[in-house]
Amino acid sequence: MAYINGLRSFGHKSELAAKRSRSKKRESTSKWMDALTRAERAHWLCRKAAELAREGKLGEAEESATSGINELKERSVPYSVFLIWVPDN
């Protein structure tokens, strides 16, 4: 959940910066939203995997968990963005 909340925060900051910008176009804003969508789907898939495992459906649980992890691997925003983000004044 912390990862998802972080994406929401950075996405919101990007939207606010776009509103202040003269061009109103920030390439990163849509990438933050895409990453958030993937993270939320990954979270859902992993929760589903936990439910399936509790029901004893281990094969299905494994598939769901793997799909969730793969969603995170395919994120749109590179990790390095988290390390070098600088707010514009």
Chimera marker file (.cmm) of the C-alpha trace (Angstrom):
<marker_set name="trace">
<marker id="1" x="0.000" y="0.000" z="0.000" r="1" g="1" b="0" radius="0.5"/>
<marker id="2" x="2.894" y="2.366" z="0.661" r="1" g="1" b="0" radius="0.5"/>
<marker id="3" x="4.028" y="1.961" z="-2.941" r="1" g="1" b="0" radius="0.5"/>
<marker id="4" x="0.525" y="2.783" z="-4.209" r="1" g="1" b="0" radius="0.5"/>
<marker id="5" x="0.258" y="5.797" z="-1.905" r="1" g="1" b="0" radius="0.5"/>
<marker id="6" x="3.654" y="7.013" z="-3.101" r="1" g="1" b="0" radius="0.5"/>
<marker id="7" x="2.520" y="6.766" z="-6.721" r="1" g="1" b="0" radius="0.5"/>
<marker id="8" x="-0.654" y="8.676" z="-5.893" r="1" g="1" b="0" radius="0.5"/>
<marker id="9" x="1.388" y="11.389" z="-4.225" r="1" g="1" b="0" radius="0.5"/>
<marker id="10" x="3.867" y="11.764" z="-7.091" r="1" g="1" b="0" radius="0.5"/>
<marker id="11" x="1.041" y="11.648" z="-9.624" r="1" g="1" b="0" radius="0.5"/>
<marker id="12" x="-0.828" y="14.366" z="-7.758" r="1" g="1" b="0" radius="0.5"/>
<marker id="13" x="2.297" y="16.539" z="-7.611" r="1" g="1" b="0" radius="0.5"/>
<marker id="14" x="2.780" y="16.034" z="-11.329" r="1" g="1" b="0" radius="0.5"/>
<marker id="15" x="-0.823" y="17.069" z="-12.010" r="1" g="1" b="0" radius="0.5"/>
<marker id="16" x="-0.409" y="20.184" z="-9.886" r="1" g="1" b="0" radius="0.5"/>
<marker id="17" x="2.801" y="21.089" z="-11.684" r="1" g="1" b="0" radius="0.5"/>
<marker id="18" x="1.046" y="20.612" z="-15.029" r="1" g="1" b="0" radius="0.5"/>
<marker id="19" x="-1.677" y="23.043" z="-13.951" r="1" g="1" b="0" radius="0.5"/>
<marker id="20" x="0.970" y="25.635" z="-13.085" r="1" g="1" b="0" radius="0.5"/>
<marker id="21" x="2.860" y="25.053" z="-16.326" r="1" g="1" b="0" radius="0.5"/>
<marker id="22" x="2.250" y="27.220" z="-19.351" r="1" g="1" b="0" radius="0.5"/>
<marker id="23" x="2.289" y="24.275" z="-21.721" r="1" g="1" b="0" radius="0.5"/>
<marker id="24" x="-0.060" y="22.197" z="-19.507" r="1" g="1" b="0" radius="0.5"/>
<marker id="25" x="1.637" y="19.108" z="-20.929" r="1" g="1" b="0" radius="0.5"/>
<marker id="26" x="3.842" y="16.990" z="-18.684" r="1" g="1" b="0" radius="0.5"/>
<marker id="27" x="5.002" y="13.710" z="-20.089" r="1" g="1" b="0" radius="0.5"/>
<marker id="28" x="5.413" y="12.231" z="-16.621" r="1" g="1" b="0" radius="0.5"/>
<marker id="29" x="1.808" y="12.747" z="-15.468" r="1" g="1" b="0" radius="0.5"/>
<marker id="30" x="0.348" y="10.003" z="-17.647" r="1" g="1" b="0" radius="0.5"/>
<marker id="31" x="3.232" y="7.690" z="-16.716" r="1" g="1" b="0" radius="0.5"/>
<marker id="32" x="2.490" y="8.162" z="-13.000" r="1" g="1" b="0" radius="0.5"/>
<marker id="33" x="-1.160" y="7.323" z="-13.637" r="1" g="1" b="0" radius="0.5"/>
<marker id="34" x="-0.206" y="4.228" z="-15.676" r="1" g="1" b="0" radius="0.5"/>
<marker id="35" x="2.126" y="3.078" z="-12.895" r="1" g="1" b="0" radius="0.5"/>
<marker id="36" x="-0.637" y="3.613" z="-10.335" r="1" g="1" b="0" radius="0.5"/>
<marker id="37" x="-3.076" y="1.536" z="-12.398" r="1" g="1" b="0" radius="0.5"/>
<marker id="38" x="-0.540" y="-1.289" z="-12.626" r="1" g="1" b="0" radius="0.5"/>
<marker id="39" x="0.226" y="-1.123" z="-8.902" r="1" g="1" b="0" radius="0.5"/>
<marker id="40" x="-3.457" y="-1.261" z="-7.975" r="1" g="1" b="0" radius="0.5"/>
<marker id="41" x="-3.996" y="-4.233" z="-10.288" r="1" g="1" b="0" radius="0.5"/>
<marker id="42" x="-0.938" y="-5.983" z="-8.835" r="1" g="1" b="0" radius="0.5"/>
<marker id="43" x="-2.284" y="-5.397" z="-5.321" r="1" g="1" b="0" radius="0.5"/>
<marker id="44" x="-5.650" y="-6.849" z="-6.307" r="1" g="1" b="0" radius="0.5"/>
<marker id="45" x="-4.029" y="-9.914" z="-7.907" r="1" g="1" b="0" radius="0.5"/>
<marker id="46" x="-1.876" y="-10.574" z="-4.849" r="1" g="1" b="0" radius="0.5"/>
<marker id="47" x="-4.854" y="-10.255" z="-2.504" r="1" g="1" b="0" radius="0.5"/>
<marker id="48" x="-6.759" y="-12.663" z="-4.731" r="1" g="1" b="0" radius="0.5"/>
<marker id="49" x="-3.789" y="-15.053" z="-4.545" r="1" g="1" b="0" radius="0.5"/>
<marker id="50" x="-3.937" y="-14.943" z="-0.748" r="1" g="1" b="0" radius="0.5"/>
<marker id="51" x="-7.657" y="-15.761" z="-0.791" r="1" g="1" b="0" radius="0.5"/>
<marker id="52" x="-7.124" y="-18.638" z="-3.207" r="1" g="1" b="0" radius="0.5"/>
<marker id="53" x="-4.308" y="-20.022" z="-1.044" r="1" g="1" b="0" radius="0.5"/>
<marker id="54" x="-6.564" y="-19.912" z="2.029" r="1" g="1" b="0" radius="0.5"/>
<marker id="55" x="-9.111" y="-21.942" z="0.051" r="1" g="1" b="0" radius="0.5"/>
<marker id="56" x="-6.425" y="-24.495" z="-0.773" r="1" g="1" b="0" radius="0.5"/>
<marker id="57" x="-6.307" y="-23.581" z="-4.479" r="1" g="1" b="0" radius="0.5"/>
<marker id="58" x="-2.530" y="-23.351" z="-4.530" r="1" g="1" b="0" radius="0.5"/>
<marker id="59" x="-2.048" y="-23.608" z="-8.296" r="1" g="1" b="0" radius="0.5"/>
<marker id="60" x="-4.462" y="-20.756" z="-8.969" r="1" g="1" b="0" radius="0.5"/>
<marker id="61" x="-2.946" y="-18.769" z="-6.111" r="1" g="1" b="0" radius="0.5"/>
<marker id="62" x="0.527" y="-19.161" z="-7.612" r="1" g="1" b="0" radius="0.5"/>
<marker id="63" x="-0.704" y="-17.958" z="-11.016" r="1" g="1" b="0" radius="0.5"/>
<marker id="64" x="-2.430" y="-14.934" z="-9.519" r="1" g="1" b="0" radius="0.5"/>
<marker id="65" x="0.581" y="-13.991" z="-7.403" r="1" g="1" b="0" radius="0.5"/>
<marker id="66" x="2.899" y="-14.347" z="-10.396" r="1" g="1" b="0" radius="0.5"/>
<marker id="67" x="0.619" y="-12.135" z="-12.479" r="1" g="1" b="0" radius="0.5"/>
<marker id="68" x="0.642" y="-9.513" z="-9.725" r="1" g="1" b="0" radius="0.5"/>
<marker id="69" x="4.430" y="-9.497" z="-9.517" r="1" g="1" b="0" radius="0.5"/>
<marker id="70" x="4.679" y="-9.256" z="-13.297" r="1" g="1" b="0" radius="0.5"/>
<marker id="71" x="2.432" y="-6.184" z="-13.225" r="1" g="1" b="0" radius="0.5"/>
<marker id="72" x="4.947" y="-4.486" z="-10.946" r="1" g="1" b="0" radius="0.5"/>
<marker id="73" x="7.870" y="-5.499" z="-13.135" r="1" g="1" b="0" radius="0.5"/>
<marker id="74" x="6.225" y="-3.779" z="-16.096" r="1" g="1" b="0" radius="0.5"/>
<marker id="75" x="5.705" y="-0.452" z="-14.387" r="1" g="1" b="0" radius="0.5"/>
<marker id="76" x="5.827" y="2.624" z="-16.594" r="1" g="1" b="0" radius="0.5"/>
<marker id="77" x="7.889" y="4.883" z="-14.344" r="1" g="1" b="0" radius="0.5"/>
<marker id="78" x="11.509" y="3.851" z="-13.795" r="1" g="1" b="0" radius="0.5"/>
<marker id="79" x="12.602" y="3.471" z="-10.175" r="1" g="1" b="0" radius="0.5"/>
<marker id="80" x="15.317" y="6.118" z="-10.618" r="1" g="1" b="0" radius="0.5"/>
<marker id="81" x="12.613" y="8.797" z="-10.869" r="1" g="1" b="0" radius="0.5"/>
<marker id="82" x="11.886" y="8.269" z="-7.177" r="1" g="1" b="0" radius="0.5"/>
<marker id="83" x="15.494" y="9.042" z="-6.344" r="1" g="1" b="0" radius="0.5"/>
<marker id="84" x="16.012" y="12.215" z="-8.375" r="1" g="1" b="0" radius="0.5"/>
<marker id="85" x="12.674" y="14.035" z="-8.284" r="1" g="1" b="0" radius="0.5"/>
<marker id="86" x="13.125" y="17.754" z="-7.698" r="1" g="1" b="0" radius="0.5"/>
<marker id="87" x="10.068" y="19.995" z="-7.225" r="1" g="1" b="0" radius="0.5"/>
<marker id="88" x="9.894" y="23.047" z="-9.441" r="1" g="1" b="0" radius="0.5"/>
<marker id="89" x="9.281" y="26.322" z="-7.668" r="1" g="1" b="0" radius="0.5"/>
<link id1="1" id2="2" r="1" g="1" b="0" radius="0.2"/>
<link id1="2" id2="3" r="1" g="1" b="0" radius="0.2"/>
<link id1="3" id2="4" r="1" g="1" b="0" radius="0.2"/>
<link id1="4" id2="5" r="1" g="1" b="0" radius="0.2"/>
<link id1="5" id2="6" r="1" g="1" b="0" radius="0.2"/>
<link id1="6" id2="7" r="1" g="1" b="0" radius="0.2"/>
<link id1="7" id2="8" r="1" g="1" b="0" radius="0.2"/>
<link id1="8" id2="9" r="1" g="1" b="0" radius="0.2"/>
<link id1="9" id2="10" r="1" g="1" b="0" radius="0.2"/>
<link id1="10" id2="11" r="1" g="1" b="0" radius="0.2"/>
<link id1="11" id2="12" r="1" g="1" b="0" radius="0.2"/>
<link id1="12" id2="13" r="1" g="1" b="0" radius="0.2"/>
<link id1="13" id2="14" r="1" g="1" b="0" radius="0.2"/>
<link id1="14" id2="15" r="1" g="1" b="0" radius="0.2"/>
<link id1="15" id2="16" r="1" g="1" b="0" radius="0.2"/>
<link id1="16" id2="17" r="1" g="1" b="0" radius="0.2"/>
<link id1="17" id2="18" r="1" g="1" b="0" radius="0.2"/>
<link id1="18" id2="19" r="1" g="1" b="0" radius="0.2"/>
<link id1="19" id2="20" r="1" g="1" b="0" radius="0.2"/>
<link id1="20" id2="21" r="1" g="1" b="0" radius="0.2"/>
<link id1="21" id2="22" r="1" g="1" b="0" radius="0.2"/>
<link id1="22" id2="23" r="1" g="1" b="0" radius="0.2"/>
<link id1="23" id2="24" r="1" g="1" b="0" radius="0.2"/>
<link id1="24" id2="25" r="1" g="1" b="0" radius="0.2"/>
<link id1="25" id2="26" r="1" g="1" b="0" radius="0.2"/>
<link id1="26" id2="27" r="1" g="1" b="0" radius="0.2"/>
<link id1="27" id2="28" r="1" g="1" b="0" radius="0.2"/>
<link id1="28" id2="29" r="1" g="1" b="0" radius="0.2"/>
<link id1="29" id2="30" r="1" g="1" b="0" radius="0.2"/>
<link id1="30" id2="31" r="1" g="1" b="0" radius="0.2"/>
<link id1="31" id2="32" r="1" g="1" b="0" radius="0.2"/>
<link id1="32" id2="33" r="1" g="1" b="0" radius="0.2"/>
<link id1="33" id2="34" r="1" g="1" b="0" radius="0.2"/>
<link id1="34" id2="35" r="1" g="1" b="0" radius="0.2"/>
<link id1="35" id2="36" r="1" g="1" b="0" radius="0.2"/>
<link id1="36" id2="37" r="1" g="1" b="0" radius="0.2"/>
<link id1="37" id2="38" r="1" g="1" b="0" radius="0.2"/>
<link id1="38" id2="39" r="1" g="1" b="0" radius="0.2"/>
<link id1="39" id2="40" r="1" g="1" b="0" radius="0.2"/>
<link id1="40" id2="41" r="1" g="1" b="0" radius="0.2"/>
<link id1="41" id2="42" r="1" g="1" b="0" radius="0.2"/>
<link id1="42" id2="43" r="1" g="1" b="0" radius="0.2"/>
<link id1="43" id2="44" r="1" g="1" b="0" radius="0.2"/>
<link id1="44" id2="45" r="1" g="1" b="0" radius="0.2"/>
<link id1="45" id2="46" r="1" g="1" b="0" radius="0.2"/>
<link id1="46" id2="47" r="1" g="1" b="0" radius="0.2"/>
<link id1="47" id2="48" r="1" g="1" b="0" radius="0.2"/>
<link id1="48" id2="49" r="1" g="1" b="0" radius="0.2"/>
<link id1="49" id2="50" r="1" g="1" b="0" radius="0.2"/>
<link id1="50" id2="51" r="1" g="1" b="0" radius="0.2"/>
<link id1="51" id2="52" r="1" g="1" b="0" radius="0.2"/>
<link id1="52" id2="53" r="1" g="1" b="0" radius="0.2"/>
<link id1="53" id2="54" r="1" g="1" b="0" radius="0.2"/>
<link id1="54" id2="55" r="1" g="1" b="0" radius="0.2"/>
<link id1="55" id2="56" r="1" g="1" b="0" radius="0.2"/>
<link id1="56" id2="57" r="1" g="1" b="0" radius="0.2"/>
<link id1="57" id2="58" r="1" g="1" b="0" radius="0.2"/>
<link id1="58" id2="59" r="1" g="1" b="0" radius="0.2"/>
<link id1="59" id2="60" r="1" g="1" b="0" radius="0.2"/>
<link id1="60" id2="61" r="1" g="1" b="0" radius="0.2"/>
<link id1="61" id2="62" r="1" g="1" b="0" radius="0.2"/>
<link id1="62" id2="63" r="1" g="1" b="0" radius="0.2"/>
<link id1="63" id2="64" r="1" g="1" b="0" radius="0.2"/>
<link id1="64" id2="65" r="1" g="1" b="0" radius="0.2"/>
<link id1="65" id2="66" r="1" g="1" b="0" radius="0.2"/>
<link id1="66" id2="67" r="1" g="1" b="0" radius="0.2"/>
<link id1="67" id2="68" r="1" g="1" b="0" radius="0.2"/>
<link id1="68" id2="69" r="1" g="1" b="0" radius="0.2"/>
<link id1="69" id2="70" r="1" g="1" b="0" radius="0.2"/>
<link id1="70" id2="71" r="1" g="1" b="0" radius="0.2"/>
<link id1="71" id2="72" r="1" g="1" b="0" radius="0.2"/>
<link id1="72" id2="73" r="1" g="1" b="0" radius="0.2"/>
<link id1="73" id2="74" r="1" g="1" b="0" radius="0.2"/>
<link id1="74" id2="75" r="1" g="1" b="0" radius="0.2"/>
<link id1="75" id2="76" r="1" g="1" b="0" radius="0.2"/>
<link id1="76" id2="77" r="1" g="1" b="0" radius="0.2"/>
<link id1="77" id2="78" r="1" g="1" b="0" radius="0.2"/>
<link id1="78" id2="79" r="1" g="1" b="0" radius="0.2"/>
<link id1="79" id2="80" r="1" g="1" b="0" radius="0.2"/>
<link id1="80" id2="81" r="1" g="1" b="0" radius="0.2"/>
<link id1="81" id2="82" r="1" g="1" b="0" radius="0.2"/>
<link id1="82" id2="83" r="1" g="1" b="0" radius="0.2"/>
<link id1="83" id2="84" r="1" g="1" b="0" radius="0.2"/>
<link id1="84" id2="85" r="1" g="1" b="0" radius="0.2"/>
<link id1="85" id2="86" r="1" g="1" b="0" radius="0.2"/>
<link id1="86" id2="87" r="1" g="1" b="0" radius="0.2"/>
<link id1="87" id2="88" r="1" g="1" b="0" radius="0.2"/>
<link id1="88" id2="89" r="1" g="1" b="0" radius="0.2"/>
</marker_set>
